[in-house]
Amino acid sequence: MKANIHPKTRLVIFEDAQTKKQFLIESSVNTKDTEVYEKDGKTYPVVRLEVTSETHPFYTGEQTFVAQAGQVDKFNKRLEKSKKE
């Protein structure tokens, strides 16, 4: 293998924005934010994610419409308006 061509990795917290569930994973992602990991009390870089296995419908079996509620209402209003014309 060639030396010095792979990115440097470090432990990074990936946090679900909705449930605040934390996953500590080795990653090469760049981030300036840091946070204390709940399980060991040490400080690590953190990346906040909108969807993880904690909130994705495929893994939970439940469908949530947190961010889409307004979009569905707008679509239904446009649909009703187009039917009237």
C-alpha positions as CSV (number, residue, x, y, z in Angstrom):
1,M,0.0,0.0,0.0
2,K,1.1,3.6,-0.6
3,A,1.9,5.6,2.5
4,N,0.1,8.8,3.5
5,I,-2.7,8.6,0.9
6,H,-5.6,7.7,3.2
7,P,-7.5,10.3,5.3
8,K,-6.9,10.5,9.0
9,T,-9.7,9.0,11.1
10,R,-10.8,9.7,14.6
11,L,-13.7,8.9,16.9
12,V,-16.8,11.1,16.1
13,I,-20.2,11.3,17.7
14,F,-23.1,11.1,15.3
15,E,-26.2,12.4,17.0
16,D,-29.9,12.1,16.0
17,A,-31.4,15.6,15.9
18,Q,-34.8,14.3,17.0
19,T,-34.1,11.8,19.7
20,K,-30.6,13.0,20.8
21,K,-29.4,9.3,20.6
22,Q,-25.6,9.2,20.1
23,F,-23.5,6.8,18.1
24,L,-19.7,6.8,18.5
25,I,-18.0,5.8,15.2
26,E,-14.6,6.2,13.7
27,S,-14.8,8.6,10.8
28,S,-12.8,11.0,8.7
29,V,-15.5,13.7,8.6
30,N,-14.4,17.2,9.3
31,T,-16.4,19.1,12.1
32,K,-15.6,21.9,14.5
33,D,-18.4,21.2,17.0
34,T,-17.6,19.0,20.0
35,E,-19.8,17.3,22.6
36,V,-19.5,15.0,25.6
37,Y,-20.3,11.4,24.8
38,E,-22.9,10.2,27.3
39,K,-21.5,6.7,27.8
40,D,-17.8,7.6,28.7
41,G,-17.9,11.3,29.6
42,K,-15.1,12.2,27.1
43,T,-15.4,15.0,24.6
44,Y,-15.4,14.2,20.8
45,P,-16.3,16.0,17.6
46,V,-20.0,15.8,16.8
47,V,-22.1,15.6,13.7
48,R,-25.9,16.1,14.0
49,L,-28.1,14.1,11.6
50,E,-31.7,14.6,10.7
51,V,-32.4,10.9,10.3
52,T,-30.7,7.8,11.8
53,S,-31.7,4.3,12.5
54,E,-33.4,5.6,15.6
55,T,-36.0,7.7,13.6
56,H,-36.0,6.3,10.1
57,P,-39.4,4.5,9.3
58,F,-37.6,1.5,7.8
59,Y,-36.0,0.7,11.1
60,T,-38.7,1.9,13.5
61,G,-41.7,0.5,11.6
62,E,-43.5,3.9,12.2
63,Q,-44.0,6.6,9.8
64,T,-43.5,10.2,11.0
65,F,-44.3,13.4,9.1
66,V,-42.5,15.9,11.3
67,A,-41.0,18.0,8.5
68,Q,-43.5,17.2,5.8
69,A,-46.8,18.2,7.6
70,G,-46.9,21.7,6.0
71,Q,-45.9,20.4,2.6
72,V,-48.8,17.9,2.5
73,D,-51.3,20.6,3.4
74,K,-50.0,22.9,0.7
75,F,-50.2,20.0,-1.8
76,N,-53.8,19.2,-0.9
77,K,-54.8,22.9,-1.2
78,R,-53.3,23.1,-4.7
79,L,-55.0,19.9,-5.6
80,E,-58.4,21.2,-4.5
81,K,-57.8,24.5,-6.4
82,S,-56.9,22.7,-9.6
83,K,-60.1,20.6,-9.4
84,K,-62.2,23.7,-9.1
85,E,-60.8,25.2,-12.3
